Amino acid sequence: MNVIWRTLLVILAARRALRREGPVDPAAIGRLRVTTLPTDIDVLRHMNNGRYLSLFDLGRWDLLTRSGLADAMRAHGWYAVVSSETVTFRKSLGLWQRFTIETRFIGHDDRALYMEHRAIVDGEVYARAIVRARMLKRSGGTLSHDELFAAVGRPEGLPDVPEWVHEWAAASALPSTRRPAPSIWD
């Protein structure tokens, strides 16, 4: 529950920045300063591995809000759902440690948008996550990229999605919800 309060604070601050400074380019790198709190720590006295993904959501909300995409999504009845994500850890974050969450779009394919998040301390990467998200309509169905880009414009300068990300997305995909997915252990 504590991440919801942090999320609301990030959204409020991002909305204030959007009003004051105008929208940032969706292809920009978003940066958000965060502190590791006692509720983020596990029994090994470092930030819990699952908490990274929750805190990376803060970076996503910040960039989506400051770029104006969150307002466009709300106005059109669209929302994003994470379909897969992977995180790699390099160094641990300790209690009360300040770090920066860096967030950027890394492109799209025919079905999803991709974002990268990094936990940065003094310019050094401690952890990195790649997130694949699908855009859906509250009225039902999947939002096509043509509809999305027609409404909000196609961001210029998006890098190409690295080939390994496409391979990871294909290798980690589960069957469609229209097909069976029995739990059978080999």
Phi, psi and omega in degrees: 000333184293334181289333178296321179292320177296320179298314179299318178296319178296316180297317179298315179295320180293321177295321177297316178296321179299316178294318184286316190250351184084173183288146172270158177295130179302337179275359180288163173267119177277141179231132183223123179278133184222154174239137177288120183262165178304329179285352178266350189268143176257187184293344177271006175066029169226172184297132180298138183302324179290335182290331179306312182295324177295319180285329175296332173303325179300318178297322179295314179297320180299309182293317179299320181288310183293335178277348183089355181293326180297319178294318178297318179298315180296317182296326182265356181075035179252156174207158181252144173233138177286126179260334173195155178204152177222143180228142178237133183252141180240315178222157180272150172257132181261174179302135179066010180285131177274139176210167179248133171266119174257135184226138175207151169286138176245010173125196182208162169237197184289348184235344189210164172254148181239138176230154175240139176235145176224142170262119188239132173233122180049044177079001184251135180284124176262326179205154178219140177231144171246131183237132175251125183231142175259145176260128181238162178254137177298333179283352178114143177095175181264140177277126178282155177296328178299316178295316180299307184290332176294325183276322187244356183085153178267121180300134176277153173080012176292133178289163174290141176291125181302146183302322181297331179291318176298317180296317178298315181299317179292317183290331184262359183291141171265164178300156175305156178292347178273353180244155178292151176220069183292149177272093179238122179270130179284000000 
